[in-house]
């Protein structure tokens, strides 16, 4: 199923990466399978063998890696009438539209960057350069939302 272009897409649809969502999911499944296989087939006992605790620890390490990769699948940015919820890898932040002064999607950054009123910048990992033309459309959609809400704000000067 193909994505609608930016002109027909709901402006308040959540922003989600494409490759940045499916690649870690697939890598997590492969990680669990490989670490599980190795943990089950390790030579056990003897002088050079592994113990059951060693095998369990190896599997748990693989599960921890998969859980970290799973966190990448939760990356998103959700716009609403009030503002933008940005869920990155480790941090989630809710911004009002008035807090967002600009949108950057250029230079060397792998993600879209928001310029904030408190002079800080916030990466939006949900819009990733790796997604090519789709990411540029999404950056334009977010910039249009920021601009539309700036025009609606009577305190914006």
Secondary structure, 3 states (H helix, E strand, C coil): CCCCCCCCCCCCCCECCCHHHHHHHHHHHHHHHHHHHHHHHCCECCCCCECHHHHHHHHHHHHHHHHHHHHHCCCEEEECCCEEEEECCCCEEEEEHHHEEEEECCCCCCEEEEEECCCCEEEEEEEEHHHHHHHHHHHHHHHHHHHHHHHHCCCCC
